[in-house]
Amino acid sequence: MGQLQRYRDLAVLMGNHPAVRAVLSEGDARDLGDLLLKVADKTAALDVLVIDAEGRLRASALGLDAPMELAGQPFVRRALRGALGWGHGEAMPLSQRAYFHAAPVFSPPGQVLGAVVVVTDLNGIDYNWRGSNPRPFSPTAAARS
């Protein structure tokens, strides 16, 4: 589960980034896509999205439209109410099995400006889980060797 937690932490960290706050309060998203792409590339996230308080996509690491109608998703609604949100589903065309972490973006006085959503490919994480644990020691197998 630690592999998914780092994406939750990434959403929280990016929710505090001054460039994300600036886009949501001032409205100029031209340079934010480059920053989000660098973050996605360095963390192996499928996409990093910035959504305004009305649920509209403001910026994306990949420059794509949102992988789904985000405003109605429970994890986005939760983040827009000021809490961490999470969920899973399709993120086509990126992945049929994606996990989403959403973190609120707060203004300095504490108003929710929007949310950061980090999209993760569950297929890659499942693959790593299967191969990440060593085989348990079996005394009977060792005796046969």
N, C-alpha and C positions, 0 to 999 in steps of 0.2 A: 504494500500500500504506500510505501515511502516514495515510490516512483510517481504516483499520482499527486502526492502531497507537494512535491516541488512545483507542480504546475499551479496548485492553489496558492502557494507562496508567491509565485511569479505574478499571478493576477493581483494580489494584494500589493506587491512591490510596485507594479506598473500603475496601479490606482493612485499611488502617492507621487508619481513622477510629475515634475512641473510642466513638462511638455504636454502631457495628457490633460492636466488641469487647464492649461492655457487653451487648448483646442475646445474644450467643453465650455469655457467661460468667454473666450474671445472669438472663437469660430473659425480660425484659419488652420486647416488640417493639411496643408501642402507638404510640410516636412515630416509630419508624424508617421506617415507610411514607411519612410526609410528607417526611422528608429524602430518601429514595430517589426520590420523585416529583419533587422540586425538581431533583435531580441529573439525572434522565432528561430532564426538560423543558429544562434548560439545555444538554445535550449532544446531544440528538436520539437518545438511546438508546431502543430500543423498551421495554426494561424493565431494571431492576436488581434482582437477587435476592440474598438472603442465605440461605445453606444451613448447617445445623449439621454437626458432624463425622460424623453418621450419614447425611447426605444428605437430611435433611428440610428443606423450605422453611420458613424462619422469618419472612421478610418479603419484600415485593415492592413495587416502585414503583407498580404498577397495582392492587395488592391482589388479583391473580388467583392461581389455582393455577398451579403451575409449567407452562410450555408443553410439557413432556415429562417423562417419568420421569427426573429428573436424577441420582439416586443411581447409576444404572448407566452413565451416560455417561462415556466415557474422559476427557474434559476435566475433569469434576468429580472423578473418582477421582484424576486427576493433581494437581489443586489440593488435595485432601484429604490427599495425601502430601507437600505442601509445595512443589510446583512450579507454574509457570504452565501452564494448560491452555487449549486452543482446539479448536473444532470447528464444524461447520455442519450445518444440517438445517432441519426445520420447527419453527416456534414458533407453532403454531396456538393461538388464533385471530388472532395478531398478524401472522404472515408465513409464507409457504410457503418462503421463502429467508432464513434467518437465520444469523448468525455469532455464536458464543458465545466470550467470553473469561472464564476463571475464574482467580481469584487466591486464594491461601490467606490466611486470617486467623490470625495468630499471637498467642498470649498473651505477656505480657512475658518469661516464661522460655523461650519458643520452641515451645510445644506448639501444634499445629494445632487451632484452635477450630472452623473451618468454612471457608467460601469465599464470595466475592462473584462473581456471574456477571453480566456485562453482555451483553445481547442487542441485536444490531444488525441492521437490515433491509438485506440485500444488494441489494435492488432499488433503493433510493435511492442507494447507493454506486456500483453499476454505471452508473446514469444519469449521475451526476456524472463518472465516469471517461470516458464517451464524449464529454462536452462540455468536459472540462477542459483538453485540450491544443489549442494553436492548430494550424491546418492548416500542414503543412510548406511552406516556400517552394519554388516550382518556377520556375526560370528560363524554361522554355518557356511556362508559363502567363502569366508577367509579360510576356514578349515579345509574346504575342497581345493583350494589353490595350491 
